[in-house]
Amino acid sequence: MKKLLTIAAIAAATTALAVESSNTFGILRVDSSAPETIVSVPWEAAGGGSIKVKDVVKTANLHSGDQLYYYAGGSYKLWQLNDNGQWVGAMTEIKNGDGTISVPAGSATDTLARGGAIILKRTNPASCFHLYGQYTNSGSSTTCVANGYTLLAPPSTAETDLNAKTWATPGANDNIILQNMTLLHYRNDKWGKLTKTLDSETGAITETVDPSVAKIAAGEGAWYHNNQSEEVTVQW
Amino acid sequence: MKKLSVLFVAICAGMAANASYLYWQVAASDYQNITEPGRVTAVNVWAVNTATKDKSFVDGYRVESGTVNMSQAQMIDVSAFSSGSYSFYIELANYSSGYQNLGNTVEQTPYADMVTKNYILEKPLSVSQAVAWHGGSSGYAAPEPTSGLLMLLGVAALGLKRRKA
């Protein structure tokens, strides 16, 4: 069986190469030294289907105590890298202005579909880390976003222009928050960085939107804040 | 030695330029003590440079029905004010015959305090914990010493509502 497996590529920079077969594994290098990185789920599990959370991020370049935060249903789950280089479920607490949020331990069976994302928190971040999975680029995948906050990411090995994708239908008060905390609004069917200016005499507010920043680097993701009751979809 | 000092300041300034955004709201329940609610035509958020006292427009909500009722909190980028030099306040105004400041709904709050309370978010892990910065319940007419407490109660209630949802 092992002979049937093909290691696709140890990607240079943010490029991944692969020869597709039924069992082709890909490794995507993500150049990020941020202590907290929203990490893409670009591929699937061995044999297809959603990949286990604990299998998405390779542990090379990481350190004991580094953490993976999975977010679903309005709450986090946590995995922590142990001294043996394994992701294991762990509990923690996050303080905010409203008190303390308990974060339960992740399960070994929790999975993420392509187009999802998790947050990698590193205590001593190196300049890069690697993502892993069964390589596929067949077909297009669709991510659905319900009301509230959702971590999402383009299942791609190249930079993605969010305005080149098909969205249905973001609300005027929906937002995307990129890895670098750039805040995007949706205006005139485009995502972009919004600037407001005030006419001091009339009180009128003028909006300008810069769509050029609505891009997500390969291997990274973003928060989607759905502020409406209707589901939003994006076809990657 | 002087060159070293200059370099150190430059590095600190670079580190302070974090990307960040503010999550804020003034709902009808926030200003129930306002004596002349019909006069409010605009709600503005301002950033104040605490050294120069210069103020910069951050975000605004325009009142169309005569009653301030922002049904949803608003997010706005405040990266330009992400340093210890800035404080924020929410202002009620009337523009029907030129600008008229009707007062502040909350006292100026320093940037660092806004981050601590999760009204301003700087890191990916803090995003889902966003807590809306509300206009004070005491409104502009008669600011009370307890306005801060009332604001916090409102925020706590919002948090509970979110968790139930």
Interface residues (C-beta under 8 A of the other chain):
Chain A: P35 E36 T37 I38 Y69 Y71 G74 Y76 I94 N96 G97 D98 G99 I101 I119 K121 N147 G148 Y149 N173 N175 I177 Q179 N180 M181 T182 L183 K193 L194 T195 K196 T197 L198 S200 E201 T202 G203 I205 W223 H225 N227
Chain B: N18 A19 S20 Y21 T41 A42 N44 F57 D59 G60 R62 Q72 Q74 M75 I76 D77 S79 A93 Y95 G98 Y99 T116 K117 N118 Y119 L121 E122 K123 P124 L125 S126 V127 S128 Q129 A130 V131 V155 A156 G159 R162 R163 A165
